[in-house]
Amino acid sequence: MEKRLYEILYETEKHHWWYAVRRKIIRNLINSYYSKRPIKLLDIGCGTGELLRELSPLGEVFGIDNSPQAIAFCKERGLKNVSLAEGTSIPFPDNAFDIVLCLDVLEHIENDDAALKEIRRVVKPGGIIIIFVPTFRFLWGKSDELGHHLRRYRLKGLREKINKNGLDVIRSSYFNFFLFIPILAVRRLVRLFKIPIQNENETGKGLVNSILLGIFSLEAFLLRRINFPFGVSGLAVCNKK
């Protein structure tokens, strides 16, 4: 991810509609699929750390990221258990964590199979892994370019890849369903007319942010009860075979 995006993320992450509701979805998934407390949790690609800060009351939380700038921002938030590392070489022993988060990270890693094997190694038997990815190649947009994404996934292919690397999928679903058509339309128009877009996080301000927050919050509520047939993102909850 480009360095200036970490600065924007640090400034907007707490209130931006996407990140705020994404944190709510993660908390809902943790509560649904792992009831023990306290927990020991690892966030791979922890970014600027707002999620880790929010989850810290649940137990002991750790984060890794391959960006020194991201780690510095985490420490500005008061997080101590954060370190510079790659998702394909996680600096923790086997069976170390109850919960491992890999949220919009796999698409950055050239060898995503190696990352999944490492994730399997560090999660405890009986623990869970929560994976988020961007979906559908035809949705490729400016955020993918700025984020240095290598790919977008389809849910079927993601499940197959997870299973191949020694994990079972407990649940999978697309999400960001309600905004799928608007996002697809905007990205097609941007591509067709070559409209210059500097940063899609500009939607994280004012009235637009409030409207999108309401729409996505409704979806987060429904996602607790149903799976969506398509969406801008996909999720998988997994454990060891």
For each residue, the residues with C-beta under 8 A, 3 or more apart:
1: 5 6 67 108 146 147 148
2: 5 146 147 148
3: 6 7 67 69
4: 7 8
5: 1 2 8 9 146 147 199 201
6: 1 3 9 10 47 48 67 69 70 73
7: 3 4 10 11 69
8: 4 5 11 12 199 201
9: 5 6 12 13 19 47 48 73 201
10: 6 7 13 48 73 76
11: 7 8
12: 8 9 15 16 19 201 204 205
13: 9 10 16 19 47 48 50
14: 19 20 50
15: 12 20 204 209
16: 12 13 19 20 201 203 204 209
17: 20 21 203 204 209 210 212 213 216
18: 21 22 204 212 216
19: 9 12 13 14 16 22 23 50 51
20: 14 15 16 17 23 24 213
21: 17 18 24 25 213 216 217 219 220
22: 18 19 25 26 103 132
23: 19 20 26 27 50 51 54
24: 20 21 27 28 217 220
25: 21 22 28 29 175 220 223 235
26: 22 23 29 30 51 55 101 103 130
27: 23 24 30 31 54 55
28: 24 25 31 32 220 223 224
29: 25 26 32 33 130 235 237
30: 26 27 33 34 39 55 58 99 128 130
31: 27 28 34 35
32: 28 29 224
33: 29 30 128 170 171 237
34: 30 31 39 98 99 127 128
35: 31
36: 39 98
37: 58 59
38: 58 59 60
39: 30 34 36 58 59 60 98 99
40: 59 60 62 96 97 98 99
41: 55 58 59 60 61 62 97 98 99 100 101
42: 61 62 63 64 90 92 96 97 99 100 101 122
43: 46 51 52 55 61 62 63 64 101 103
44: 63 64 87 90 100 101 102 103 105 115 119
45: 64 65 66 87 102 103 104 105 108
46: 43 49 51 52 63 64 65 70 74 82
47: 6 9 13 50 51 65 70 73 74
48: 6 9 10 13 70 73 74 77
49: 46 52 53 63 70 73 74 77 79 82
50: 13 14 19 23 47 53 54 77
51: 19 23 26 43 46 47 54 55 101 103
52: 43 46 49 55 56 61 63 74 77 79 82
53: 49 50 56 77 78 79
54: 23 27 50 51
55: 26 27 30 41 43 51 52 58 61
56: 52 53 59 61 79
57:
58: 30 37 38 39 41 55 61
59: 37 38 39 40 41 56 98
60: 38 39 40 41 81
61: 41 42 43 52 55 56 58 79 81
62: 40 41 42 43 81 82 83 92 97
63: 42 43 44 46 49 52 74 79 81 82 83
64: 42 43 44 45 46 82 83 84 85 86 87 90 91
65: 45 46 47 70 71 74 82 84 85
66: 45 84 85 86 87
67: 1 3 6 70 71 84
68: 71 72 84
69: 3 6 7 72 73
70: 6 46 47 48 49 65 67 73 74
71: 65 67 68 74 75 82 83 84
72: 68 69 75 76
73: 6 9 10 47 48 49 69 70 76 77
74: 46 47 48 49 52 63 65 70 71 77 79 82
75: 71 72 78 79 80 82
76: 10 72 73
77: 48 49 50 52 53 73 74
78: 53 75
79: 49 52 53 56 61 63 74 75 82
80: 75
81: 60 61 62 63
82: 46 49 52 62 63 64 65 71 74 75 79
83: 62 63 64 71 91
84: 64 65 66 67 68 71
85: 64 65 66 89 90 91
86: 64 66 89 90 109
87: 44 45 64 66 90 102 105 106 109 115 118 119
88: 109 111 114 115 118
89: 85 86 118
90: 42 44 64 85 86 87 118 119 121 122
91: 64 83 85
92: 42 62 96 97 122
93: 96 122
94: 121 122
95: 121 122 123 124 125
96: 40 42 92 93 122 123 124
97: 40 41 42 62 92 100 122 123 124 127
98: 34 36 39 40 41 59 123 124 127 128
99: 30 34 39 40 41 42 123 127 128 129 130
100: 41 42 44 97 119 122 123 127 128 129 130
101: 26 41 42 43 44 51 129 130
102: 44 45 87 105 106 115 119 129 130 131 132
103: 22 26 43 44 45 51 130 131 132
104: 45 107 132 133 134 233
105: 44 45 87 102 108 109 115
106: 87 102 109 112 115 116 131 133 153
107: 104 112 133 134 144 147 149 150 151 152 153
108: 1 45 105 147 148 149 150
109: 86 87 88 105 106 112 114 115 150
110: 150
111: 88 114 115
112: 106 107 109 115 116 161
113: 116 117 161 164 165
114: 88 109 111 117 118
115: 44 87 88 102 105 106 109 111 112 118 119
116: 106 112 113 119 120 161 162 165 166 167
117: 113 114 120 121 165 166
118: 87 88 89 90 114 115 121 122
119: 44 87 90 100 102 115 116 122 123 129 167
120: 116 117 123 129 165 166 167 240
121: 90 94 95 117 118
122: 42 90 92 93 94 95 96 97 100 118 119
123: 95 96 97 98 99 100 119 120 127 128 129 239 240
124: 95 96 97 98 127
125: 95 240
126: 239
127: 34 97 98 99 100 123 124 239 240
128: 30 33 34 98 99 100 123 170 237 238 239
129: 99 100 101 102 119 120 123 167 236 237 238 239
130: 26 29 30 99 100 101 102 103 235 236 237 238
131: 102 103 106 158 162 235 236 237 238
132: 22 102 103 104 233 234 235
133: 104 106 107 152 153 158 233 234 235
134: 104 107 139 144 149 152 153 232 233 234
135: 139 152 153 154 155 174 230 231 232 233 234
136: 139 152 154 230 232
137: 140 151 152
138: 184
139: 134 135 136 152 183 184 187 232
140: 137 144 152 187
141: 144 145 183 187 190 191 197 200
142: 145 146 190 197 198 199 200
143: 146 147 200
144: 107 134 140 141 147 149 152
145: 141 142 148 149
146: 1 2 5 142 143 199
147: 1 2 5 107 108 143 144
148: 1 2 108 145
149: 107 108 134 144 145 152
150: 107 108 109 110
151: 107 137
152: 107 133 134 135 136 137 139 140 144 149
153: 106 107 133 134 135 157 158 234
154: 135 136 157 158 234
155: 135 158 159 172 173 174 234 236
156: 159 160
157: 153 154 160 161
158: 131 133 153 154 155 161 162 172 234 236
159: 155 156 162 163 169 172 236
160: 156 157 163 164
161: 112 113 116 157 158 164 165
162: 116 131 158 159 165 167 169 236 238
163: 159 160 167 168 169
164: 113 160 161
165: 113 116 117 120 161 162
166: 116 117 120 240 241
167: 116 119 120 129 162 163 238 239 240 241
168: 163 238 239 240 241
169: 159 162 163 172 236 237 238
170: 33 128 237 238 239
171: 33 227 235 236 237
172: 155 158 159 169 227 234 235 236 237
173: 155 223 227 228 231 234 235
174: 135 155 177 227 228 229 230 231 233 234 235
175: 25 219 223 228 231 232 233 234 235
176: 179 180 183 216 219 231 232 233
177: 174 180 219 228 229 230 231
178: 215 216 218 219
179: 176 182 183 212 215 216 232
180: 176 177 183 184 230 231 232
181: 184 185
182: 179 185 186
183: 139 141 176 179 180 186 187 232
184: 138 139 180 181 187 188
185: 181 182 188 189
186: 182 183 189 190
187: 139 140 141 183 184 190 191
188: 184 185 191 192
189: 185 186 192 193 195
190: 141 142 186 187 193 194 195 197
191: 141 187 188 194
192: 188 189
193: 189 190
194: 190 191
195: 189 190
196:
197: 141 142 190 200
198: 142 202
199: 5 8 142 146 202
200: 141 142 143 197 203
201: 5 8 9 12 16 204
202: 198 199 205
203: 16 17 200 208 209 212
204: 12 15 16 17 18 201 209
205: 12 202 208 209
206: 209 210
207: 210 211
208: 203 205 211 212
209: 15 16 17 203 204 205 206 212 213
210: 17 206 207 213 214
211: 207 208 214 215
212: 17 18 179 203 208 209 215 216
213: 17 20 21 209 210 216 217
214: 210 211 217 218
215: 178 179 211 212 218 219
216: 17 18 21 176 178 179 212 213 219 220
217: 21 24 213 214 220 221
218: 178 214 215 221 222
219: 21 175 176 177 178 215 216 222 223 228
220: 21 24 25 28 216 217 223 224
221: 217 218 224
222: 218 219 225 226
223: 25 28 173 175 219 220 226 227 228
224: 28 32 220 221
225: 222
226: 222 223
227: 171 172 173 174 223
228: 173 174 175 177 219 223 231
229: 174 177
230: 135 136 174 177 180
231: 135 173 174 175 176 177 180 228 234
232: 134 135 136 139 175 176 179 180 183
233: 104 132 133 134 135 174 175 176
234: 132 133 134 135 153 154 155 158 172 173 174 175 231
235: 25 29 130 131 132 133 171 172 173 174 175
236: 129 130 131 155 158 159 162 169 171 172
237: 29 33 128 129 130 131 169 170 171 172
238: 128 129 130 131 162 167 168 169 170
239: 123 126 127 128 129 167 168 170
240: 120 123 125 127 166 167 168
241: 166 167 168
